[in-house]
């Protein structure tokens, strides 16, 4: 059984949450559907920043 690398799994989950949030906003026109999208962008930024820094 081959597992997905954690970074790739995080990126896939982030993309899925972004798509679900945007589609929820487009269907219901409710700005609260964009809250997960904003949080995922923040989380995505943190993951990219953390992987680029050197390890101690």
N, C-alpha and C positions, 0 to 999 in steps of 0.2 A: 504494500500500500504506500503510495507516494503522497506525501503531505506538501501543502503549499507553504512557501516561505512566509514568515509572519508579516514582512513588509508588503508583499504582494497581496496577502489576504486583507490587510488593513486598507490598501488602496481599492480593492474590489468592494469591500464593505462600504467605504466612503462613497464610492461612485453610486452604489445601489441606494444609499440613503439620500444622496443629492437628487437622483432621478425620481425617487418616491416623493420627496418633499416638493420638488418643482411640479410634478404632475398633480399632487394634492392641491397646490396653490392654483394651478390652472383650472382644475375641475371645480373647486369650491370658492375661489377668489378670496380666500381667507389668509390674512397675513401671518396668522399663527402657524400655518403650514411651513413657513420659511424659517422658523426657529431651528429645527434640526439641520437645515441646510447651512445656516450660519455657524452652528456648532461644529458641523462636520468640516467646513472649510478651516475653522480654527484648529481642529484636531489634525487635519491633513497637513497644515502648516507646521505644527509641532512635530509631527512624525518626520517630515522632510528635514526640519532643522536639527532634530536629534540624530538622524542618521548621518548628517554631514559633519557633525562635530567629532573631534577626536575623543577616543575613549581614554580614561585614566588608567 
